[in-house]
Amino acid sequence: MVANNAVRMAEVRVSPAPPGGVKSNVYEGIVEAGGVLARVEFARPADRGAVDLMPVFAFE
């Protein structure tokens, strides 16, 4: 039986690091179903190459 559960997120990293950096906002508190856990903004690479998003989760 599960009495409580929690998910904690750290900032979301992008690889390779885009020029100008990454703006990562992580929601804190109870998230409703369908809610947004994080929002990540960064400039697209000039060559439109692929990037990897690396969120860090902790689950309890």
N, CA and C atoms as an extended XYZ file, in Angstrom:
180
Properties=species:S:1:pos:R:3:atomname:S:1:resname:S:1:resid:I:1 pbc="F F F"
N         0.854       -1.166        0.000 N   MET     1
C         0.000        0.000        0.000 CA  MET     1
C         0.903        1.233        0.000 C   MET     1
N         0.512        2.238       -0.762 N   VAL     2
C         1.267        3.486       -0.831 CA  VAL     2
C         0.487        4.558       -0.097 C   VAL     2
N         1.118        5.173        0.899 N   ALA     3
C         0.460        6.241        1.644 CA  ALA     3
C         0.736        7.598        1.011 C   ALA     3
N         1.966        7.842        0.630 N   ASN     4
C         2.365        9.116        0.013 CA  ASN     4
C         3.420        8.839       -1.047 C   ASN     4
N         3.496        9.689       -2.037 N   ASN     5
C         4.614        9.618       -2.961 CA  ASN     5
C         4.981       11.036       -3.375 C   ASN     5
N         6.211       11.208       -3.802 N   ALA     6
C         6.696       12.533       -4.186 CA  ALA     6
C         7.688       12.400       -5.324 C   ALA     6
N         7.661       13.370       -6.218 N   VAL     7
C         8.631       13.445       -7.299 CA  VAL     7
C         9.296       14.806       -7.199 C   VAL     7
N        10.603       14.808       -7.242 N   ARG     8
C        11.358       16.055       -7.182 CA  ARG     8
C        12.217       16.121       -8.437 C   ARG     8
N        12.259       17.262       -9.082 N   MET     9
C        13.065       17.440      -10.287 CA  MET     9
C        14.128       18.490      -10.048 C   MET     9
N        15.296       18.264      -10.648 N   ALA    10
C        16.335       19.287      -10.690 CA  ALA    10
C        16.217       19.961      -12.056 C   ALA    10
N        17.109       20.882      -12.353 N   GLU    11
C        17.046       21.559      -13.642 CA  GLU    11
C        17.216       20.570      -14.787 C   GLU    11
N        16.696       20.930      -15.925 N   VAL    12
C        16.807       20.080      -17.111 CA  VAL    12
C        18.022       20.547      -17.910 C   VAL    12
N        18.929       19.605      -18.196 N   ARG    13
C        20.132       19.939      -18.961 CA  ARG    13
C        19.930       19.587      -20.429 C   ARG    13
N        20.648       20.297      -21.294 N   VAL    14
C        20.580       20.069      -22.731 CA  VAL    14
C        21.991       19.779      -23.219 C   VAL    14
N        22.133       18.740      -24.055 N   SER    15
C        23.444       18.390      -24.598 CA  SER    15
C        23.320       18.217      -26.105 C   SER    15
N        24.181       18.832      -26.898 N   PRO    16
C        25.255       19.725      -26.499 CA  PRO    16
C        24.682       21.051      -26.003 C   PRO    16
N        25.443       21.711      -25.134 N   ALA    17
C        24.978       22.978      -24.557 CA  ALA    17
C        24.786       24.011      -25.663 C   ALA    17
N        23.585       24.586      -25.780 N   PRO    18
C        23.333       25.561      -26.837 CA  PRO    18
C        23.985       26.911      -26.519 C   PRO    18
N        24.315       27.684      -27.562 N   PRO    19
C        24.857       29.017      -27.311 CA  PRO    19
C        23.794       29.855      -26.597 C   PRO    19
N        24.198       30.596      -25.609 N   GLY    20
C        23.236       31.396      -24.850 CA  GLY    20
C        22.676       30.685      -23.644 C   GLY    20
N        23.003       29.409      -23.482 N   GLY    21
C        22.575       28.672      -22.297 CA  GLY    21
C        21.151       28.145      -22.377 C   GLY    21
N        20.673       27.659      -21.242 N   VAL    22
C        19.361       27.023      -21.133 CA  VAL    22
C        18.593       27.681      -20.004 C   VAL    22
N        17.334       27.982      -20.248 N   LYS    23
C        16.453       28.492      -19.195 CA  LYS    23
C        15.523       27.343      -18.816 C   LYS    23
N        15.619       26.881      -17.583 N   SER    24
C        14.851       25.728      -17.124 CA  SER    24
C        14.045       26.138      -15.899 C   SER    24
N        12.718       26.044      -15.982 N   ASN    25
C        11.839       26.311      -14.846 CA  ASN    25
C        11.185       25.010      -14.439 C   ASN    25
N        11.376       24.628      -13.181 N   VAL    26
C        10.822       23.380      -12.674 CA  VAL    26
C         9.692       23.712      -11.709 C   VAL    26
N         8.541       23.079      -11.913 N   TYR    27
C         7.391       23.305      -11.057 CA  TYR    27
C         7.652       22.710       -9.681 C   TYR    27
N         7.244       23.416       -8.654 N   GLU    28
C         7.380       22.902       -7.289 CA  GLU    28
C         5.996       22.786       -6.673 C   GLU    28
N         5.771       21.728       -5.950 N   GLY    29
C         4.486       21.522       -5.299 CA  GLY    29
C         3.743       20.347       -5.897 C   GLY    29
N         2.487       20.222       -5.551 N   ILE    30
C         1.658       19.120       -6.031 CA  ILE    30
C         1.255       19.407       -7.472 C   ILE    30
N         1.465       18.437       -8.334 N   VAL    31
C         1.148       18.588       -9.749 CA  VAL    31
C        -0.137       17.833      -10.061 C   VAL    31
N        -1.056       18.513      -10.683 N   GLU    32
C        -2.314       17.896      -11.090 CA  GLU    32
C        -2.081       17.011      -12.310 C   GLU    32
N        -2.942       16.063      -12.538 N   ALA    33
C        -2.859       15.218      -13.732 CA  ALA    33
C        -2.877       16.108      -14.972 C   ALA    33
N        -1.944       15.868      -15.873 N   GLY    34
C        -1.848       16.670      -17.095 CA  GLY    34
C        -1.085       17.962      -16.907 C   GLY    34
N        -0.549       18.193      -15.703 N   GLY    35
C         0.188       19.423      -15.420 CA  GLY    35
C         1.582       19.407      -16.030 C   GLY    35
N         2.228       20.560      -16.038 N   VAL    36
C         3.574       20.711      -16.590 CA  VAL    36
C         4.587       20.572      -15.463 C   VAL    36
N         5.523       19.623      -15.595 N   LEU    37
C         6.560       19.443      -14.575 CA  LEU    37
C         7.714       20.419      -14.759 C   LEU    37
N         8.065       20.698      -16.011 N   ALA    38
C         9.183       21.594      -16.285 CA  ALA    38
C         8.990       22.244      -17.646 C   ALA    38
N         9.569       23.435      -17.792 N   ARG    39
C         9.563       24.138      -19.067 CA  ARG    39
C        11.013       24.496      -19.370 C   ARG    39
N        11.465       24.158      -20.565 N   VAL    40
C        12.861       24.376      -20.953 CA  VAL    40
C        12.886       25.234      -22.210 C   VAL    40
N        13.696       26.309      -22.183 N   GLU    41
C        13.829       27.186      -23.341 CA  GLU    41
C        15.303       27.318      -23.698 C   GLU    41
N        15.606       27.219      -24.993 N   PHE    42
C        16.975       27.406      -25.469 CA  PHE    42
C        16.932       27.677      -26.965 C   PHE    42
N        17.987       28.304      -27.472 N   ALA    43
C        18.088       28.582      -28.905 CA  ALA    43
C        18.394       27.286      -29.643 C   ALA    43
N        17.719       27.082      -30.757 N   ARG    44
C        17.993       25.878      -31.558 CA  ARG    44
C        19.377       25.973      -32.167 C   ARG    44
N        20.068       24.847      -32.308 N   PRO    45
C        21.370       24.863      -32.967 CA  PRO    45
C        21.230       25.374      -34.403 C   PRO    45
N        22.245       26.110      -34.885 N   ALA    46
C        22.207       26.691      -36.227 CA  ALA    46
C        22.048       25.610      -37.295 C   ALA    46
N        22.677       24.456      -37.097 N   ASP    47
C        22.602       23.385      -38.101 CA  ASP    47
C        21.377       22.491      -37.910 C   ASP    47
N        20.506       22.849      -36.962 N   ARG    48
C        19.295       22.088      -36.655 CA  ARG    48
C        19.591       20.633      -36.308 C   ARG    48
N        20.753       20.411      -35.716 N   GLY    49
C        21.112       19.065      -35.282 CA  GLY    49
C        20.289       18.647      -34.071 C   GLY    49
N        20.398       17.392      -33.717 N   ALA    50
C        19.644       16.856      -32.581 CA  ALA    50
C        20.257       17.309      -31.260 C   ALA    50
N        19.429       17.438      -30.259 N   VAL    51
C        19.880       17.718      -28.896 CA  VAL    51
C        19.242       16.688      -27.976 C   VAL    51
N        19.878       16.424      -26.852 N   ASP    52
C        19.334       15.520      -25.837 CA  ASP    52
C        18.880       16.341      -24.647 C   ASP    52
N        17.639       16.128      -24.194 N   LEU    53
C        17.143       16.746      -22.966 CA  LEU    53
C        17.361       15.747      -21.848 C   LEU    53
N        17.971       16.205      -20.747 N   MET    54
C        18.309       15.304      -19.649 CA  MET    54
C        17.691       15.803      -18.335 C   MET    54
N        16.437       15.428      -18.068 N   PRO    55
C        15.838       15.801      -16.785 CA  PRO    55
C        16.380       14.894      -15.682 C   PRO    55
N        16.449       15.434      -14.489 N   VAL    56
C        16.914       14.656      -13.337 CA  VAL    56
C        15.738       14.544      -12.363 C   VAL    56
N        15.277       13.297      -12.139 N   PHE    57
C        14.141       13.039      -11.266 CA  PHE    57
C        14.595       12.344       -9.987 C   PHE    57
N        13.919       12.638       -8.907 N   ALA    58
C        14.058       11.857       -7.680 CA  ALA    58
C        12.649       11.437       -7.287 C   ALA    58
N        12.435       10.170       -7.055 N   PHE    59
C        11.113        9.663       -6.712 CA  PHE    59
C        11.177        9.021       -5.339 C   PHE    59
N        10.192        9.335       -4.516 N   GLU    60
C        10.147        8.752       -3.163 CA  GLU    60
C         8.783        8.158       -2.934 C   GLU    60
